[in-house]
Amino acid sequence: MSDTEPTPRPALTVIRGGEPSDEELAAIVAVLSARSAAAPGEPTPLRQPLPAWVASGLVKGTRTKA
């Protein structure tokens, strides 16, 4: 970031010590519930299928060295 841009505020601040009040705990639960409800139903898979030329080398018995 450059010196002219303001620093963005953190989305969540953790304060150590003490127990949360009932209202604070309810607020956190409400925010996390709303966020998970807004998330897409099916996550994008991290692993993609291998291309055919790569997958063919993984078949047992395939010669891979010259």
JOVENQUI-V475266 format. One record per run of one state. SS is the DSSP state (A for helix, B for strand, O for the rest). FROM is the first residue (numbers start at 0). LEN is the number of residues. If there is no record, write none. Layout:
# JOVENQUI-V475266
{{SS | FROM | LEN} {SS | FROM | LEN}}
This chain:
# JOVENQUI-V475266
{{O | 0 | 21} {A | 21 | 17} {O | 38 | 13} {A | 51 | 7} {O | 58 | 8}}
